[in-house]
Amino acid sequence: MSAVAGPWEAAGVSERVLIVDDDCKLTAMLGEYLAPRGIEVAAAADARRGLEMLARGAYDAVVLDVMLPDLDGFEVCRRVRASSDVPVLMLTARGDPEDRVVGLELGADDYLPKPFDPRELLARLRAIMRRRAPGRSGRSPVLRFGRLEIDPDAREVRRDGAACALTGYQFDILLLLARHPGRVLSRDAILDRLRGREQTAFDRSIDVHVSRIRAAIEDDPRRPRRLRTVRGVGYQFARLPEDAP
């Protein structure tokens, strides 16, 4: 079965999610669970079909399994990120931290080890889709720091006027730190602020995201001036002499 269309496609759904996973029973279960909660599910059982569907249709998020019959999920994620900023939630069968790190480095917004509770998948989907949605309560001011601009409503970071390639989660990390310049935030604090709940065990994901942010905004990512590490504590967005008052 390469695509799923079933009775869970209820009227009035507000979001569409593409699931790329060859476990058709899991996909059907998620479709039935998500539809009453306002999310329509389309599905592909292999990478080729998933990429075709994503190229043709508009989706609010992609749920992507690492283990697929034709291409692995990492390669699919890389191809998706080459042309789209759609939020990506990766599923990892083993829960291996290295798998998660690779996915995040390739541009995934979040990860979820199998087996999982569908309630947690729903919460994570809503979180990554909410981060992508523009602000709805009036326009937020653009933050300007010298050559760097952060536009909360457009969800865009510009350096010397050119857009920086960041995932939705990376944008949120940078925005959080930039809204508190000079303040040191721990990894746990960042996870808690962005996910709205306590994070267990895997805080290395923050290090991966910060590394990608530095590659996008720093002159020398190996010697960062803007996004600094405070050893044993966390990360700090630093003001620089060239910043406007």
C-alpha positions in Angstrom: 0.0 0.0 0.0 1.7 3.2 -1.1 -0.9 5.7 0.0 -3.5 5.7 2.7 -6.9 7.3 2.4 -9.5 6.1 4.7 -12.6 6.9 6.9 -10.5 9.0 9.2 -10.4 11.8 6.6 -13.0 13.7 8.5 -14.6 17.0 7.4 -13.2 20.2 8.9 -9.7 19.0 9.5 -7.3 22.0 9.9 -3.9 20.4 9.2 -2.5 17.7 6.9 0.3 15.4 7.8 2.2 13.1 5.5 3.4 9.8 7.2 6.2 8.0 5.4 6.4 4.5 7.0 6.1 1.0 5.6 4.2 -0.2 8.7 0.6 0.1 7.3 -1.0 -1.0 10.6 0.8 1.8 12.4 -0.2 4.3 9.8 -3.9 3.3 9.9 -3.9 3.5 13.7 -2.4 7.0 13.6 -4.9 8.1 10.9 -7.8 6.9 13.1 -6.3 8.6 16.2 -5.4 11.9 14.6 -8.5 12.6 12.5 -10.9 13.4 15.4 -8.2 15.7 16.7 -8.2 17.9 13.6 -5.3 16.3 11.6 -5.8 14.6 8.2 -3.3 11.8 7.4 -1.9 10.9 4.1 0.7 8.1 3.9 3.3 6.5 1.8 4.9 3.1 2.4 8.2 4.0 0.7 10.5 6.9 0.2 9.9 7.3 -3.5 6.2 7.6 -3.1 6.6 9.9 -0.1 8.8 12.3 -2.0 6.4 12.4 -4.9 3.4 13.2 -2.6 5.4 15.9 -0.8 6.3 17.5 -4.2 2.7 17.5 -5.3 0.8 18.4 -2.2 0.9 20.9 0.7 1.5 19.4 4.1 1.8 20.9 7.5 4.3 18.3 8.7 6.0 15.1 7.8 6.4 12.0 10.0 9.3 10.1 8.6 10.5 6.6 9.6 14.3 6.0 9.5 13.9 2.4 8.2 12.2 2.4 4.8 12.4 -0.3 2.1 14.0 1.8 -0.7 15.9 4.7 0.9 16.6 5.3 4.6 14.8 8.2 6.3 18.0 10.2 6.6 18.4 10.5 2.9 14.7 11.3 2.5 15.1 14.1 5.2 18.2 15.4 3.3 16.1 15.6 0.0 13.2 17.2 1.8 15.4 19.9 3.3 16.9 20.7 -0.1 13.6 22.1 -1.2 11.2 22.6 1.7 11.1 23.9 5.3 8.1 21.7 6.2 8.4 20.4 9.8 9.8 16.9 10.0 9.3 14.5 12.9 11.6 11.4 12.6 10.7 8.0 14.0 13.6 5.8 15.2 13.0 2.1 15.9 15.9 1.6 18.3 15.9 5.0 20.0 19.6 5.2 19.3 20.9 8.7 20.2 23.3 8.6 17.2 20.3 8.1 14.9 18.6 11.1 16.5 21.7 13.2 16.1 22.1 12.3 12.4 18.5 13.2 11.8 18.8 16.6 13.6 21.9 17.4 11.7 20.1 16.7 8.4 17.4 19.2 9.4 14.7 17.2 11.2 12.8 19.3 13.8 12.2 16.5 16.3 12.5 12.7 16.9 10.4 10.0 18.5 11.6 6.5 19.4 9.4 3.5 18.6 7.3 2.2 20.2 5.5 5.4 21.2 2.3 6.7 22.7 0.1 8.3 20.0 -0.6 11.1 22.5 3.1 12.0 22.6 3.3 12.0 18.8 0.3 14.3 18.6 1.9 16.6 21.2 5.2 16.7 19.3 3.4 17.3 15.9 1.4 20.2 17.3 4.6 21.7 18.8 6.6 21.6 15.5 3.6 22.9 13.5 3.0 25.7 16.1 6.6 26.8 15.8 6.2 27.1 12.0 2.9 29.1 12.2 3.3 32.9 12.0 2.4 35.0 15.0 -1.3 35.8 15.2 -1.5 38.5 17.9 0.0 41.5 16.2 3.3 42.0 14.5 6.4 41.3 16.5 9.3 43.6 16.1 12.3 42.4 14.1 15.3 41.9 16.3 18.5 43.5 14.9 22.0 42.8 16.1 24.5 44.4 13.8 24.6 42.3 10.6 22.0 39.8 12.0 18.2 40.2 11.8 15.7 37.9 13.3 12.1 38.3 12.1 9.7 36.4 14.5 6.6 36.8 12.2 8.3 35.8 9.0 10.3 33.2 11.0 13.3 34.2 9.1 16.9 34.9 10.0 19.0 37.2 7.8 22.7 37.9 7.8 23.8 40.8 5.7 20.4 40.7 4.1 20.6 37.1 3.0 18.3 34.4 4.5 20.0 31.8 6.7 18.9 28.2 6.3 17.5 27.1 9.7 14.9 24.5 10.7 11.9 25.6 12.7 13.3 24.3 15.9 16.7 26.0 15.3 14.9 29.2 14.6 13.1 28.9 18.0 16.3 28.2 19.9 18.0 31.3 18.3 14.9 33.5 18.9 14.7 32.4 22.6 18.3 33.2 23.2 18.2 36.4 21.3 15.2 37.7 23.3 17.4 37.3 26.4 20.8 38.7 25.3 23.5 38.2 27.8 21.5 35.7 29.8 22.9 32.1 30.0 20.2 29.4 29.5 20.9 25.8 30.3 20.1 23.0 27.9 17.3 21.9 30.2 15.9 25.4 30.3 15.9 25.6 26.5 14.2 22.2 26.2 11.6 23.2 28.8 10.8 26.5 27.2 10.5 25.1 23.7 8.7 21.9 24.4 6.6 23.0 27.3 7.5 20.0 29.5 10.4 18.4 31.2 12.8 16.6 28.8 14.4 13.4 29.8 17.9 12.1 29.1 18.6 13.4 25.6 19.8 17.0 25.7 22.6 16.5 23.2 20.0 17.5 20.6 20.5 21.1 21.7 24.2 20.9 21.0 23.5 19.7 17.5 21.0 22.5 16.8 23.4 25.1 18.2 26.1 23.8 16.0 23.9 24.2 12.9 22.8 27.7 14.0 26.5 28.8 14.4 27.2 27.5 10.9 24.5 29.8 9.6 25.2 33.0 11.5 28.8 33.1 12.7 31.8 34.3 10.7 33.8 31.4 12.2 31.5 28.7 13.7 34.5 27.2 15.4 35.2 30.4 17.3 31.7 31.7 17.8 31.2 35.3 19.0 27.4 35.6 18.9 26.3 32.2 20.2 28.6 31.3 23.1 29.0 28.3 25.2 29.3 28.8 28.9 30.9 25.6 30.1 29.0 23.7 32.6 26.0 26.0 32.4 24.6 26.4 28.9 24.4 28.9 26.0 24.4 32.7 25.8 23.4 35.1 23.0 26.1 37.8 23.2 25.8 41.4 22.3 28.7 42.7 20.2 30.2 46.2 19.8 28.7 46.6 16.3 25.1 46.0 17.6 22.8 49.0 17.3 21.6 50.4 20.6 
